[in-house]
């Protein structure tokens, strides 16, 4: 399978506002990051894929299903983690997961067994026996993740999954997504504003703005700079370091408060760099291969739209 | 942490058919409402009047072979309500006690109608008022509908699943007690062929349940779907019945021209103002307790229109929420 989702000429209007405008989309297997500013059409696109909103025009294929004709059957093959804080009031966590499993067609007992297994995977401990309305935001995210996975779908759509998680939980959450994709062959669409999450686990990026697809490429391609170079992280005063390097004939530009991008030193010894560091009294913390900033790519794409 | 964590495992098993998934919505709803202690107590309390109906049918059957029991049955069949019902059905009420075996069908029908019409109808209003406001409004508030509809379930199946929660409770309040009364009548009857005379009553009980359940659940779900605050839905539900009943009574009183002790057997022309009276009239028709002169089409039309509107509103609200 070349791509898991192929959509063509998808449009959706809410009144006079176009939420999706002639969207053409090919999503490859693996983990795809879906980026875009608020109101760019990400959630509408996800709901359209699931068949939760009726599109005005467009055709396509999602997994092996004709889209949008077979969205009902398709929903058995998709695990969806909604952005919204949603739960069934009065149910315990484990009952809530079991209910979702049963809605996806698992027999009652098997649904319960599988729910416990997935709750363990999602690090839901004894809290699974508490009513869901007493859960913290982080626990609710884990619960929604478990609900999305309980029927073992080949495609998982996660809408802002790490919202409300502390840094340690976020890392664990991203690890789980990576495990699902790399070890279990799941395809994941990750809709998020957190570019760090995207950089960490995504293979492919789609940027939506104003209801249009602005960018669709692999993360590796997007981060590859036009000109090769290195990225130098300094403890302090990146600005002074960049000026000092420029004065010494090295092309340098400040990319952030603690990073300086240096061009034209490919394959050459880094002696001038070390020398400048000593002379300027700036401590070099790390040196990486220079990459395009995803933030910049995102901003450029949004501005261009 | 688990003692043994097997990690994520794939699952390959046979799934239940997609068209039957709405049973899960119904099952979950029933399981949730059943946890309410007050609801269980209320259900027991509401079922108590059926003991009176049960006793009435048992005494009536025994009075066939034992005339000394007829005075006991007379209290039930000589009430003003019984007289009006008999008059509407074209039955001479005095015959019920004089020739009970011949009047078995009327007597049982009347007892069942009285059960449906008074204690169980009021019980139904209370039970639905307690349960229905939360059914959809909670899901709208907690956005739980997204969880349901992200699975192979349509908005109409979701509404059907929620309606089944009410069907289940109403069956507990009305159908099951009425069927028990019917079976008790058969067991207490000295004539084993009583079943041949009354075979249609279980069908009439089920029909009366349908007449009661469909429009009331439609109205209850519509109210529940129109707000995220269940208390407003509860208020609207009770107001629907109370305002209707008060309006009807006021119009009926203003309209009457006969002496106060004379009760008209004609159904009031203001009937449709009161959902309670309208349903009562329909149930009377279902139990065959109106003569051909008293049959009216307008309550049936009102019932169908309210049902379509109620379910339509609930469906529209749930579908519309997805666009938000």
Interface residues (C-beta under 8 A of the other chain):
Chain A: X14 X47 X50 X52 X53 X72 X73 X75 X76 X78 X80 X82 X84 X85 X86 X87 X88 X89 X90 X91 X96 X99 X100 X102 X103 X104 X105 X106 X107 X110 X114 X117 X118 X120 X121 X125 X133 X147 X149 X151 X152 X176 X179 X180 X183 X184
Chain B: X1 X2 X5 X6 X7 X8 X9 X10 X11 X12 X13 X14 X15 X16 X17 X18 X21 X24 X25 X28 X32 X35 X134 X138 X139 X141 X142 X143 X144 X145 X146 X147 X148 X149 X150 X151 X152 X153 X154 X322 X323
